[in-house]
């Protein structure tokens, strides 16, 4: 495996590089030699974060973990990636086993409809002016993970969304 290691708000030391290569070398049994793993370290206050992305044909293995110690984050992200690889392998095996019932010509035949984007439902609603905090409350009441509303301060269409750790995000248009 090849590693592209970078850092945001952190200098990537040789110790971190070797720790990543040692830990992620356990993944080499799953991937070919030319597979690229993009590793990004970042630090915000006391949060030591690592993001690992492994692009594959038609799929991306990606995980991020945060802790107080970067080396702990590396261990945690390795566990997540191993679970994702195992799950992806099971899907491939299931697909191959189910494919045994069909002729090869049918399986290899490209399905043009898969490439099309199909909108199967359209929903219309009034975009009411409200404050972002009120939009978060409305979103929670509806049980959704995002909510579209008109910002009462700016009169622009905004979106609030749920983030990890019971926090919220706000998407505003760029002026």
PANULUM-309815 format. One record per atom (N, C-alpha, C): residue in three letters; x, y, z. Coordinates in nm, 2 decimals. Layout:
+---------+--------+--------+--------+
! residuo !     px !     py !     pz !
+---------+--------+--------+--------+
!     ALA !      X !      Y !      Z !
...
+---------+--------+--------+--------+
This chain:
+---------+--------+--------+--------+
! residuo !     px !     py !     pz !
+---------+--------+--------+--------+
!     UNK !   0.08 !  -0.12 !   0.00 !
!     UNK !   0.00 !   0.00 !   0.00 !
!     UNK !   0.09 !   0.12 !   0.00 !
!     UNK !   0.04 !   0.23 !  -0.06 !
!     UNK !   0.11 !   0.36 !  -0.06 !
!     UNK !   0.03 !   0.45 !   0.03 !
!     UNK !   0.10 !   0.53 !   0.10 !
!     UNK !   0.04 !   0.62 !   0.20 !
!     UNK !   0.07 !   0.77 !   0.16 !
!     UNK !  -0.04 !   0.85 !   0.16 !
!     UNK !  -0.02 !   0.99 !   0.14 !
!     UNK !  -0.06 !   1.05 !   0.28 !
!     UNK !   0.04 !   1.10 !   0.35 !
!     UNK !   0.01 !   1.15 !   0.49 !
!     UNK !   0.03 !   1.30 !   0.49 !
!     UNK !  -0.07 !   1.37 !   0.54 !
!     UNK !  -0.07 !   1.51 !   0.56 !
!     UNK !  -0.12 !   1.55 !   0.69 !
!     UNK !  -0.10 !   1.68 !   0.72 !
!     UNK !  -0.15 !   1.73 !   0.85 !
!     UNK !  -0.21 !   1.87 !   0.84 !
!     UNK !  -0.32 !   1.90 !   0.92 !
!     UNK !  -0.38 !   2.03 !   0.93 !
!     UNK !  -0.36 !   2.07 !   1.07 !
!     UNK !  -0.30 !   2.19 !   1.09 !
!     UNK !  -0.27 !   2.24 !   1.22 !
!     UNK !  -0.18 !   2.15 !   1.31 !
!     UNK !  -0.10 !   2.06 !   1.24 !
!     UNK !  -0.01 !   1.97 !   1.31 !
!     UNK !   0.10 !   1.94 !   1.22 !
!     UNK !   0.22 !   1.93 !   1.28 !
!     UNK !   0.34 !   1.89 !   1.20 !
!     UNK !   0.34 !   1.73 !   1.21 !
!     UNK !   0.35 !   1.67 !   1.09 !
!     UNK !   0.35 !   1.52 !   1.09 !
!     UNK !   0.49 !   1.48 !   1.12 !
!     UNK !   0.51 !   1.42 !   1.23 !
!     UNK !   0.64 !   1.38 !   1.27 !
!     UNK !   0.67 !   1.24 !   1.22 !
!     UNK !   0.80 !   1.20 !   1.22 !
!     UNK !   0.84 !   1.06 !   1.18 !
!     UNK !   0.77 !   0.96 !   1.26 !
!     UNK !   0.75 !   0.99 !   1.39 !
!     UNK !   0.68 !   0.90 !   1.48 !
!     UNK !   0.54 !   0.87 !   1.44 !
!     UNK !   0.47 !   0.97 !   1.40 !
!     UNK !   0.33 !   0.96 !   1.35 !
!     UNK !   0.33 !   0.88 !   1.22 !
!     UNK !   0.42 !   0.91 !   1.13 !
!     UNK !   0.43 !   0.84 !   1.00 !
!     UNK !   0.45 !   0.70 !   1.02 !
!     UNK !   0.55 !   0.66 !   1.11 !
!     UNK !   0.58 !   0.52 !   1.13 !
!     UNK !   0.46 !   0.45 !   1.20 !
!     UNK !   0.40 !   0.52 !   1.29 !
!     UNK !   0.28 !   0.46 !   1.36 !
!     UNK !   0.17 !   0.43 !   1.27 !
!     UNK !   0.14 !   0.52 !   1.17 !
!     UNK !   0.04 !   0.50 !   1.07 !
!     UNK !   0.08 !   0.38 !   0.98 !
!     UNK !   0.20 !   0.38 !   0.94 !
!     UNK !   0.24 !   0.27 !   0.85 !
!     UNK !   0.24 !   0.14 !   0.92 !
!     UNK !   0.28 !   0.13 !   1.04 !
!     UNK !   0.28 !   0.01 !   1.12 !
!     UNK !   0.14 !  -0.04 !   1.14 !
!     UNK !   0.05 !   0.05 !   1.18 !
!     UNK !  -0.09 !   0.00 !   1.21 !
!     UNK !  -0.16 !  -0.03 !   1.08 !
!     UNK !  -0.15 !   0.06 !   0.98 !
!     UNK !  -0.23 !   0.04 !   0.86 !
!     UNK !  -0.17 !  -0.08 !   0.77 !
!     UNK !  -0.04 !  -0.12 !   0.81 !
!     UNK !   0.01 !  -0.23 !   0.73 !
!     UNK !  -0.07 !  -0.36 !   0.75 !
!     UNK !  -0.15 !  -0.36 !   0.86 !
!     UNK !  -0.24 !  -0.48 !   0.88 !
!     UNK !  -0.34 !  -0.49 !   0.77 !
!     UNK !  -0.37 !  -0.37 !   0.71 !
!     UNK !  -0.47 !  -0.37 !   0.60 !
!     UNK !  -0.41 !  -0.42 !   0.47 !
!     UNK !  -0.28 !  -0.43 !   0.46 !
!     UNK !  -0.22 !  -0.47 !   0.33 !
!     UNK !  -0.26 !  -0.61 !   0.28 !
!     UNK !  -0.31 !  -0.69 !   0.38 !
!     UNK !  -0.36 !  -0.83 !   0.33 !
!     UNK !  -0.49 !  -0.82 !   0.26 !
!     UNK !  -0.56 !  -0.70 !   0.27 !
!     UNK !  -0.69 !  -0.68 !   0.20 !
!     UNK !  -0.67 !  -0.62 !   0.06 !
!     UNK !  -0.57 !  -0.54 !   0.04 !
!     UNK !  -0.55 !  -0.45 !  -0.08 !
!     UNK !  -0.43 !  -0.49 !  -0.16 !
!     UNK !  -0.43 !  -0.44 !  -0.29 !
!     UNK !  -0.32 !  -0.47 !  -0.37 !
!     UNK !  -0.21 !  -0.37 !  -0.34 !
!     UNK !  -0.09 !  -0.39 !  -0.40 !
!     UNK !   0.03 !  -0.30 !  -0.37 !
!     UNK !   0.01 !  -0.16 !  -0.41 !
!     UNK !  -0.07 !  -0.14 !  -0.52 !
!     UNK !  -0.08 !   0.00 !  -0.58 !
!     UNK !  -0.20 !   0.08 !  -0.51 !
!     UNK !  -0.26 !   0.02 !  -0.41 !
!     UNK !  -0.37 !   0.09 !  -0.34 !
!     UNK !  -0.31 !   0.21 !  -0.27 !
!     UNK !  -0.38 !   0.32 !  -0.27 !
!     UNK !  -0.34 !   0.44 !  -0.21 !
!     UNK !  -0.43 !   0.47 !  -0.09 !
!     UNK !  -0.37 !   0.49 !   0.03 !
!     UNK !  -0.44 !   0.53 !   0.15 !
!     UNK !  -0.41 !   0.68 !   0.18 !
!     UNK !  -0.51 !   0.76 !   0.18 !
!     UNK !  -0.48 !   0.91 !   0.21 !
!     UNK !  -0.51 !   0.92 !   0.36 !
!     UNK !  -0.41 !   0.97 !   0.43 !
!     UNK !  -0.42 !   0.99 !   0.58 !
!     UNK !  -0.40 !   1.13 !   0.61 !
!     UNK !  -0.50 !   1.19 !   0.69 !
!     UNK !  -0.49 !   1.33 !   0.72 !
!     UNK !  -0.50 !   1.34 !   0.88 !
!     UNK !  -0.40 !   1.41 !   0.94 !
!     UNK !  -0.41 !   1.44 !   1.08 !
!     UNK !  -0.45 !   1.58 !   1.10 !
!     UNK !  -0.53 !   1.60 !   1.20 !
!     UNK !  -0.57 !   1.74 !   1.23 !
!     UNK !  -0.58 !   1.76 !   1.38 !
!     UNK !  -0.56 !   1.88 !   1.43 !
!     UNK !  -0.57 !   1.91 !   1.57 !
!     UNK !  -0.66 !   2.03 !   1.59 !
!     UNK !  -0.76 !   2.02 !   1.67 !
!     UNK !  -0.84 !   2.14 !   1.71 !
!     UNK !  -0.86 !   2.13 !   1.86 !
!     UNK !  -0.80 !   2.23 !   1.93 !
!     UNK !  -0.80 !   2.23 !   2.08 !
!     UNK !  -0.75 !   2.10 !   2.13 !
!     UNK !  -0.82 !   2.02 !   2.20 !
!     UNK !  -0.77 !   1.90 !   2.26 !
!     UNK !  -0.81 !   1.78 !   2.17 !
!     UNK !  -0.87 !   1.80 !   2.05 !
!     UNK !  -0.92 !   1.69 !   1.97 !
!     UNK !  -0.81 !   1.65 !   1.87 !
!     UNK !  -0.77 !   1.53 !   1.88 !
!     UNK !  -0.67 !   1.47 !   1.79 !
!     UNK !  -0.74 !   1.38 !   1.69 !
!     UNK !  -0.75 !   1.43 !   1.57 !
!     UNK !  -0.83 !   1.36 !   1.47 !
!     UNK !  -0.75 !   1.30 !   1.35 !
!     UNK !  -0.79 !   1.18 !   1.31 !
!     UNK !  -0.73 !   1.12 !   1.20 !
!     UNK !  -0.84 !   1.08 !   1.10 !
!     UNK !  -0.81 !   1.11 !   0.97 !
!     UNK !  -0.90 !   1.07 !   0.86 !
!     UNK !  -0.83 !   0.98 !   0.77 !
!     UNK !  -0.88 !   0.86 !   0.73 !
!     UNK !  -0.82 !   0.77 !   0.64 !
!     UNK !  -0.92 !   0.75 !   0.53 !
!     UNK !  -0.88 !   0.77 !   0.40 !
!     UNK !  -0.96 !   0.74 !   0.29 !
!     UNK !  -0.89 !   0.65 !   0.19 !
!     UNK !  -0.96 !   0.54 !   0.15 !
!     UNK !  -0.90 !   0.45 !   0.06 !
!     UNK !  -1.00 !   0.44 !  -0.06 !
!     UNK !  -0.97 !   0.51 !  -0.17 !
!     UNK !  -1.06 !   0.50 !  -0.29 !
!     UNK !  -1.04 !   0.37 !  -0.36 !
!     UNK !  -1.15 !   0.31 !  -0.40 !
!     UNK !  -1.15 !   0.18 !  -0.48 !
!     UNK !  -1.25 !   0.20 !  -0.59 !
!     UNK !  -1.24 !   0.11 !  -0.69 !
!     UNK !  -1.33 !   0.12 !  -0.80 !
!     UNK !  -1.48 !   0.10 !  -0.75 !
!     UNK !  -1.56 !   0.21 !  -0.77 !
!     UNK !  -1.70 !   0.20 !  -0.73 !
!     UNK !  -1.73 !   0.21 !  -0.59 !
!     UNK !  -1.63 !   0.23 !  -0.50 !
!     UNK !  -1.65 !   0.24 !  -0.36 !
!     UNK !  -1.54 !   0.31 !  -0.29 !
!     UNK !  -1.57 !   0.37 !  -0.18 !
!     UNK !  -1.46 !   0.44 !  -0.10 !
!     UNK !  -1.47 !   0.39 !   0.04 !
!     UNK !  -1.36 !   0.35 !   0.10 !
!     UNK !  -1.35 !   0.31 !   0.24 !
!     UNK !  -1.30 !   0.44 !   0.31 !
!     UNK !  -1.37 !   0.49 !   0.40 !
!     UNK !  -1.34 !   0.61 !   0.47 !
!     UNK !  -1.37 !   0.60 !   0.62 !
!     UNK !  -1.28 !   0.65 !   0.70 !
!     UNK !  -1.31 !   0.65 !   0.85 !
!     UNK !  -1.24 !   0.77 !   0.91 !
!     UNK !  -1.30 !   0.82 !   1.01 !
!     UNK !  -1.23 !   0.93 !   1.09 !
!     UNK !  -1.26 !   0.90 !   1.24 !
!     UNK !  -1.16 !   0.93 !   1.32 !
!     UNK !  -1.17 !   0.91 !   1.46 !
!     UNK !  -1.11 !   1.02 !   1.54 !
!     UNK !  -1.16 !   1.06 !   1.65 !
!     UNK !  -1.12 !   1.17 !   1.73 !
!     UNK !  -1.09 !   1.12 !   1.87 !
!     UNK !  -0.98 !   1.16 !   1.94 !
!     UNK !  -0.96 !   1.13 !   2.08 !
!     UNK !  -0.86 !   1.23 !   2.13 !
!     UNK !  -0.82 !   1.21 !   2.26 !
!     UNK !  -0.73 !   1.30 !   2.32 !
!     UNK !  -0.58 !   1.27 !   2.28 !
!     UNK !  -0.56 !   1.16 !   2.22 !
!     UNK !  -0.43 !   1.11 !   2.19 !
!     UNK !  -0.43 !   1.06 !   2.04 !
!     UNK !  -0.34 !   1.11 !   1.96 !
!     UNK !  -0.33 !   1.08 !   1.82 !
!     UNK !  -0.31 !   0.93 !   1.80 !
!     UNK !  -0.23 !   0.87 !   1.88 !
!     UNK !  -0.20 !   0.73 !   1.87 !
!     UNK !  -0.32 !   0.64 !   1.90 !
!     UNK !  -0.40 !   0.68 !   1.99 !
!     UNK !  -0.53 !   0.62 !   2.02 !
!     UNK !  -0.62 !   0.63 !   1.90 !
!     UNK !  -0.63 !   0.75 !   1.84 !
!     UNK !  -0.71 !   0.77 !   1.72 !
!     UNK !  -0.67 !   0.68 !   1.61 !
!     UNK !  -0.54 !   0.66 !   1.59 !
!     UNK !  -0.49 !   0.57 !   1.49 !
!     UNK !  -0.54 !   0.43 !   1.51 !
!     UNK !  -0.54 !   0.38 !   1.64 !
!     UNK !  -0.59 !   0.25 !   1.67 !
!     UNK !  -0.74 !   0.24 !   1.64 !
!     UNK !  -0.81 !   0.34 !   1.68 !
!     UNK !  -0.96 !   0.34 !   1.66 !
!     UNK !  -1.00 !   0.34 !   1.51 !
!     UNK !  -0.92 !   0.42 !   1.43 !
!     UNK !  -0.96 !   0.43 !   1.29 !
!     UNK !  -0.93 !   0.30 !   1.22 !
!     UNK !  -0.82 !   0.22 !   1.26 !
!     UNK !  -0.79 !   0.09 !   1.21 !
!     UNK !  -0.91 !   0.00 !   1.23 !
!     UNK !  -0.96 !  -0.01 !   1.35 !
!     UNK !  -1.08 !  -0.09 !   1.37 !
!     UNK !  -1.20 !  -0.07 !   1.28 !
!     UNK !  -1.23 !   0.06 !   1.26 !
!     UNK !  -1.34 !   0.10 !   1.18 !
!     UNK !  -1.32 !   0.06 !   1.03 !
!     UNK !  -1.19 !   0.08 !   0.98 !
!     UNK !  -1.16 !   0.04 !   0.84 !
!     UNK !  -1.17 !  -0.11 !   0.83 !
!     UNK !  -1.12 !  -0.18 !   0.92 !
!     UNK !  -1.13 !  -0.33 !   0.91 !
!     UNK !  -1.27 !  -0.38 !   0.90 !
!     UNK !  -1.36 !  -0.32 !   0.98 !
!     UNK !  -1.50 !  -0.35 !   0.98 !
!     UNK !  -1.56 !  -0.32 !   0.84 !
!     UNK !  -1.53 !  -0.20 !   0.79 !
!     UNK !  -1.58 !  -0.16 !   0.66 !
!     UNK !  -1.53 !  -0.26 !   0.55 !
!     UNK !  -1.41 !  -0.29 !   0.55 !
!     UNK !  -1.35 !  -0.39 !   0.45 !
!     UNK !  -1.42 !  -0.52 !   0.46 !
!     UNK !  -1.44 !  -0.57 !   0.58 !
!     UNK !  -1.51 !  -0.70 !   0.60 !
!     UNK !  -1.65 !  -0.69 !   0.54 !
!     UNK !  -1.72 !  -0.59 !   0.57 !
!     UNK !  -1.86 !  -0.57 !   0.53 !
!     UNK !  -1.86 !  -0.56 !   0.37 !
!     UNK !  -1.77 !  -0.49 !   0.31 !
!     UNK !  -1.76 !  -0.48 !   0.17 !
!     UNK !  -1.73 !  -0.61 !   0.10 !
!     UNK !  -1.64 !  -0.69 !   0.17 !
!     UNK !  -1.61 !  -0.82 !   0.11 !
!     UNK !  -1.73 !  -0.91 !   0.11 !
!     UNK !  -1.81 !  -0.91 !   0.22 !
!     UNK !  -1.93 !  -0.99 !   0.23 !
!     UNK !  -2.03 !  -0.95 !   0.12 !
!     UNK !  -2.04 !  -0.82 !   0.09 !
!     UNK !  -2.13 !  -0.78 !  -0.02 !
!     UNK !  -2.08 !  -0.84 !  -0.15 !
!     UNK !  -1.95 !  -0.83 !  -0.18 !
!     UNK !  -1.89 !  -0.88 !  -0.30 !
!     UNK !  -1.91 !  -1.03 !  -0.31 !
!     UNK !  -1.90 !  -1.11 !  -0.20 !
!     UNK !  -1.92 !  -1.25 !  -0.20 !
!     UNK !  -2.06 !  -1.28 !  -0.23 !
!     UNK !  -2.15 !  -1.21 !  -0.16 !
!     UNK !  -2.30 !  -1.24 !  -0.18 !
!     UNK !  -2.33 !  -1.21 !  -0.33 !
!     UNK !  -2.28 !  -1.10 !  -0.39 !
!     UNK !  -2.31 !  -1.07 !  -0.52 !
!     UNK !  -2.26 !  -1.18 !  -0.62 !
!     UNK !  -2.14 !  -1.23 !  -0.59 !
!     UNK !  -2.08 !  -1.34 !  -0.68 !
!     UNK !  -2.16 !  -1.46 !  -0.66 !
!     UNK !  -2.20 !  -1.50 !  -0.54 !
!     UNK !  -2.28 !  -1.62 !  -0.52 !
!     UNK !  -2.42 !  -1.61 !  -0.59 !
!     UNK !  -2.48 !  -1.50 !  -0.58 !
!     UNK !  -2.61 !  -1.48 !  -0.65 !
!     UNK !  -2.59 !  -1.48 !  -0.80 !
!     UNK !  -2.48 !  -1.43 !  -0.84 !
!     UNK !  -2.45 !  -1.42 !  -0.99 !
!     UNK !  -2.44 !  -1.56 !  -1.05 !
!     UNK !  -2.42 !  -1.66 !  -0.97 !
!     UNK !  -2.40 !  -1.80 !  -1.02 !
!     UNK !  -2.53 !  -1.85 !  -1.08 !
!     UNK !  -2.64 !  -1.79 !  -1.05 !
!     UNK !  -2.77 !  -1.84 !  -1.11 !
!     UNK !  -2.80 !  -1.78 !  -1.24 !
!     UNK !  -2.72 !  -1.68 !  -1.29 !
!     UNK !  -2.74 !  -1.61 !  -1.41 !
!     UNK !  -2.63 !  -1.65 !  -1.51 !
!     UNK !  -2.66 !  -1.63 !  -1.64 !
!     UNK !  -2.56 !  -1.65 !  -1.74 !
!     UNK !  -2.46 !  -1.53 !  -1.74 !
!     UNK !  -2.34 !  -1.56 !  -1.78 !
!     UNK !  -2.23 !  -1.46 !  -1.78 !
!     UNK !  -2.27 !  -1.34 !  -1.87 !
!     UNK !  -2.33 !  -1.37 !  -1.98 !
!     UNK !  -2.36 !  -1.26 !  -2.08 !
!     UNK !  -2.46 !  -1.16 !  -2.01 !
!     UNK !  -2.55 !  -1.21 !  -1.93 !
!     UNK !  -2.65 !  -1.13 !  -1.86 !
!     UNK !  -2.58 !  -1.05 !  -1.75 !
!     UNK !  -2.49 !  -1.11 !  -1.68 !
!     UNK !  -2.42 !  -1.04 !  -1.57 !
!     UNK !  -2.33 !  -0.93 !  -1.63 !
!     UNK !  -2.26 !  -0.96 !  -1.73 !
!     UNK !  -2.17 !  -0.86 !  -1.79 !
!     UNK !  -2.23 !  -0.75 !  -1.87 !
!     UNK !  -2.36 !  -0.78 !  -1.91 !
!     UNK !  -2.44 !  -0.68 !  -1.98 !
!     UNK !  -2.45 !  -0.55 !  -1.90 !
!     UNK !  -2.42 !  -0.44 !  -1.96 !
!     UNK !  -2.43 !  -0.31 !  -1.88 !
!     UNK !  -2.57 !  -0.27 !  -1.87 !
!     UNK !  -2.61 !  -0.23 !  -1.76 !
!     UNK !  -2.75 !  -0.18 !  -1.73 !
!     UNK !  -2.75 !  -0.03 !  -1.74 !
!     UNK !  -2.81 !   0.03 !  -1.85 !
!     UNK !  -2.81 !   0.17 !  -1.87 !
!     UNK !  -2.89 !   0.25 !  -1.76 !
!     UNK !  -2.99 !   0.18 !  -1.71 !
!     UNK !  -3.07 !   0.25 !  -1.61 !
!     UNK !  -3.00 !   0.28 !  -1.48 !
!     UNK !  -2.90 !   0.20 !  -1.44 !
!     UNK !  -2.82 !   0.23 !  -1.32 !
!     UNK !  -2.75 !   0.36 !  -1.32 !
!     UNK !  -2.71 !   0.41 !  -1.43 !
!     UNK !  -2.64 !   0.54 !  -1.44 !
!     UNK !  -2.73 !   0.66 !  -1.43 !
!     UNK !  -2.86 !   0.64 !  -1.46 !
!     UNK !  -2.95 !   0.75 !  -1.45 !
!     UNK !  -2.99 !   0.78 !  -1.31 !
!     UNK !  -3.01 !   0.91 !  -1.29 !
!     UNK !  -3.06 !   0.96 !  -1.16 !
!     UNK !  -3.21 !   0.97 !  -1.17 !
!     UNK !  -3.27 !   0.90 !  -1.08 !
!     UNK !  -3.42 !   0.90 !  -1.08 !
!     UNK !  -3.47 !   0.97 !  -0.95 !
!     UNK !  -3.55 !   1.07 !  -0.97 !
!     UNK !  -3.62 !   1.13 !  -0.86 !
!     UNK !  -3.75 !   1.06 !  -0.84 !
!     UNK !  -3.77 !   0.99 !  -0.73 !
!     UNK !  -3.89 !   0.91 !  -0.72 !
!     UNK !  -4.00 !   0.98 !  -0.63 !
!     UNK !  -3.96 !   1.09 !  -0.57 !
!     UNK !  -4.06 !   1.16 !  -0.49 !
!     UNK !  -4.03 !   1.31 !  -0.49 !
!     UNK !  -4.13 !   1.39 !  -0.50 !
!     UNK !  -4.12 !   1.54 !  -0.49 !
!     UNK !  -4.20 !   1.58 !  -0.37 !
!     UNK !  -4.14 !   1.67 !  -0.29 !
!     UNK !  -4.22 !   1.72 !  -0.18 !
!     UNK !  -4.22 !   1.87 !  -0.18 !
!     UNK !  -4.33 !   1.93 !  -0.16 !
!     UNK !  -4.34 !   2.08 !  -0.16 !
!     UNK !  -4.39 !   2.12 !  -0.02 !
!     UNK !  -4.34 !   2.23 !   0.02 !
!     UNK !  -4.38 !   2.29 !   0.15 !
!     UNK !  -4.34 !   2.44 !   0.16 !
!     UNK !  -4.41 !   2.51 !   0.25 !
!     UNK !  -4.39 !   2.65 !   0.27 !
!     UNK !  -4.25 !   2.67 !   0.34 !
!     UNK !  -4.17 !   2.76 !   0.28 !
!     UNK !  -4.04 !   2.79 !   0.35 !
!     UNK !  -4.07 !   2.91 !   0.44 !
!     UNK !  -4.09 !   2.89 !   0.56 !
!     UNK !  -4.13 !   2.99 !   0.66 !
!     UNK !  -4.01 !   3.06 !   0.72 !
!     UNK !  -4.02 !   3.19 !   0.73 !
!     UNK !  -3.91 !   3.26 !   0.80 !
!     UNK !  -3.90 !   3.22 !   0.95 !
!     UNK !  -3.78 !   3.19 !   0.99 !
!     UNK !  -3.75 !   3.16 !   1.13 !
!     UNK !  -3.60 !   3.17 !   1.16 !
!     UNK !  -3.57 !   3.16 !   1.29 !
!     UNK !  -3.43 !   3.17 !   1.33 !
!     UNK !  -3.37 !   3.03 !   1.32 !
!     UNK !  -3.24 !   3.02 !   1.30 !
!     UNK !  -3.18 !   2.88 !   1.30 !
!     UNK !  -3.21 !   2.80 !   1.42 !
!     UNK !  -3.21 !   2.86 !   1.54 !
!     UNK !  -3.24 !   2.78 !   1.66 !
!     UNK !  -3.38 !   2.72 !   1.65 !
!     UNK !  -3.48 !   2.80 !   1.60 !
!     UNK !  -3.62 !   2.75 !   1.59 !
!     UNK !  -3.62 !   2.64 !   1.48 !
!     UNK !  -3.54 !   2.65 !   1.38 !
!     UNK !  -3.54 !   2.55 !   1.27 !
!     UNK !  -3.48 !   2.42 !   1.33 !
!     UNK !  -3.39 !   2.42 !   1.42 !
!     UNK !  -3.33 !   2.30 !   1.48 !
!     UNK !  -3.44 !   2.24 !   1.57 !
!     UNK !  -3.52 !   2.31 !   1.64 !
!     UNK !  -3.63 !   2.26 !   1.72 !
!     UNK !  -3.73 !   2.19 !   1.63 !
!     UNK !  -3.76 !   2.26 !   1.52 !
!     UNK !  -3.86 !   2.20 !   1.42 !
!     UNK !  -3.81 !   2.07 !   1.36 !
!     UNK !  -3.68 !   2.07 !   1.33 !
!     UNK !  -3.62 !   1.95 !   1.27 !
!     UNK !  -3.63 !   1.83 !   1.37 !
!     UNK !  -3.60 !   1.86 !   1.50 !
!     UNK !  -3.60 !   1.76 !   1.60 !
!     UNK !  -3.75 !   1.71 !   1.62 !
!     UNK !  -3.84 !   1.80 !   1.61 !
!     UNK !  -3.98 !   1.76 !   1.63 !
!     UNK !  -4.03 !   1.67 !   1.52 !
!     UNK !  -3.98 !   1.69 !   1.39 !
!     UNK !  -4.01 !   1.61 !   1.28 !
!     UNK !  -3.93 !   1.48 !   1.27 !
!     UNK !  -3.82 !   1.47 !   1.35 !
!     UNK !  -3.74 !   1.35 !   1.35 !
!     UNK !  -3.65 !   1.34 !   1.22 !
!     UNK !  -3.62 !   1.46 !   1.16 !
!     UNK !  -3.54 !   1.46 !   1.04 !
!     UNK !  -3.39 !   1.49 !   1.07 !
!     UNK !  -3.30 !   1.47 !   0.98 !
!     UNK !  -3.16 !   1.50 !   1.00 !
!     UNK !  -3.12 !   1.63 !   0.94 !
!     UNK !  -3.22 !   1.70 !   0.87 !
!     UNK !  -3.19 !   1.83 !   0.81 !
!     UNK !  -3.33 !   1.90 !   0.80 !
!     UNK !  -3.32 !   2.03 !   0.79 !
!     UNK !  -3.44 !   2.11 !   0.77 !
!     UNK !  -3.41 !   2.24 !   0.69 !
!     UNK !  -3.50 !   2.26 !   0.59 !
!     UNK !  -3.48 !   2.38 !   0.50 !
!     UNK !  -3.58 !   2.49 !   0.55 !
!     UNK !  -3.52 !   2.61 !   0.56 !
!     UNK !  -3.61 !   2.72 !   0.61 !
!     UNK !  -3.55 !   2.85 !   0.56 !
!     UNK !  -3.63 !   2.96 !   0.57 !
!     UNK !  -3.59 !   3.09 !   0.53 !
!     UNK !  -3.54 !   3.16 !   0.66 !
!     UNK !  -3.42 !   3.21 !   0.66 !
!     UNK !  -3.36 !   3.27 !   0.78 !
!     UNK !  -3.43 !   3.41 !   0.80 !
!     UNK !  -3.48 !   3.43 !   0.92 !
!     UNK !  -3.55 !   3.55 !   0.95 !
!     UNK !  -3.46 !   3.67 !   0.95 !
!     UNK !  -3.33 !   3.65 !   0.98 !
!     UNK !  -3.24 !   3.76 !   0.98 !
!     UNK !  -3.19 !   3.81 !   0.84 !
!     UNK !  -3.16 !   3.71 !   0.76 !
!     UNK !  -3.10 !   3.74 !   0.63 !
!     UNK !  -3.20 !   3.73 !   0.51 !
!     UNK !  -3.32 !   3.66 !   0.53 !
!     UNK !  -3.42 !   3.64 !   0.43 !
!     UNK !  -3.37 !   3.54 !   0.32 !
!     UNK !  -3.26 !   3.47 !   0.35 !
!     UNK !  -3.20 !   3.37 !   0.26 !
!     UNK !  -3.25 !   3.23 !   0.30 !
!     UNK !  -3.26 !   3.14 !   0.20 !
!     UNK !  -3.29 !   3.00 !   0.23 !
!     UNK !  -3.17 !   2.93 !   0.29 !
!     UNK !  -3.18 !   2.87 !   0.41 !
!     UNK !  -3.07 !   2.81 !   0.48 !
!     UNK !  -3.12 !   2.66 !   0.51 !
!     UNK !  -3.02 !   2.58 !   0.55 !
!     UNK !  -3.04 !   2.45 !   0.59 !
!     UNK !  -2.97 !   2.42 !   0.73 !
!     UNK !  -3.04 !   2.37 !   0.82 !
!     UNK !  -2.98 !   2.32 !   0.94 !
!     UNK !  -2.97 !   2.17 !   0.94 !
!     UNK !  -2.87 !   2.11 !   1.00 !
!     UNK !  -2.85 !   1.96 !   0.99 !
!     UNK !  -2.79 !   1.91 !   1.12 !
!     UNK !  -2.81 !   1.79 !   1.15 !
!     UNK !  -2.76 !   1.72 !   1.27 !
!     UNK !  -2.62 !   1.68 !   1.24 !
!     UNK !  -2.53 !   1.70 !   1.34 !
!     UNK !  -2.39 !   1.65 !   1.33 !
!     UNK !  -2.37 !   1.54 !   1.43 !
!     UNK !  -2.25 !   1.48 !   1.43 !
!     UNK !  -2.22 !   1.38 !   1.53 !
!     UNK !  -2.20 !   1.46 !   1.66 !
!     UNK !  -2.23 !   1.39 !   1.77 !
!     UNK !  -2.21 !   1.45 !   1.90 !
!     UNK !  -2.32 !   1.54 !   1.94 !
!     UNK !  -2.44 !   1.52 !   1.89 !
!     UNK !  -2.56 !   1.60 !   1.92 !
!     UNK !  -2.54 !   1.75 !   1.90 !
!     UNK !  -2.47 !   1.78 !   1.79 !
!     UNK !  -2.45 !   1.93 !   1.76 !
!     UNK !  -2.52 !   1.95 !   1.63 !
!     UNK !  -2.53 !   2.08 !   1.59 !
!     UNK !  -2.60 !   2.11 !   1.47 !
!     UNK !  -2.51 !   2.20 !   1.38 !
!     UNK !  -2.54 !   2.19 !   1.25 !
!     UNK !  -2.47 !   2.27 !   1.15 !
!     UNK !  -2.57 !   2.36 !   1.08 !
!     UNK !  -2.52 !   2.47 !   1.02 !
!     UNK !  -2.60 !   2.56 !   0.94 !
!     UNK !  -2.54 !   2.58 !   0.81 !
!     UNK !  -2.61 !   2.56 !   0.70 !
!     UNK !  -2.56 !   2.59 !   0.56 !
!     UNK !  -2.63 !   2.72 !   0.52 !
!     UNK !  -2.55 !   2.82 !   0.48 !
!     UNK !  -2.59 !   2.94 !   0.43 !
!     UNK !  -2.54 !   2.97 !   0.29 !
!     UNK !  -2.62 !   3.03 !   0.20 !
!     UNK !  -2.56 !   3.06 !   0.07 !
!     UNK !  -2.45 !   3.17 !   0.08 !
!     UNK !  -2.36 !   3.15 !  -0.01 !
!     UNK !  -2.25 !   3.25 !  -0.01 !
!     UNK !  -2.29 !   3.37 !  -0.09 !
!     UNK !  -2.27 !   3.49 !  -0.04 !
!     UNK !  -2.32 !   3.61 !  -0.10 !
!     UNK !  -2.21 !   3.66 !  -0.20 !
+---------+--------+--------+--------+
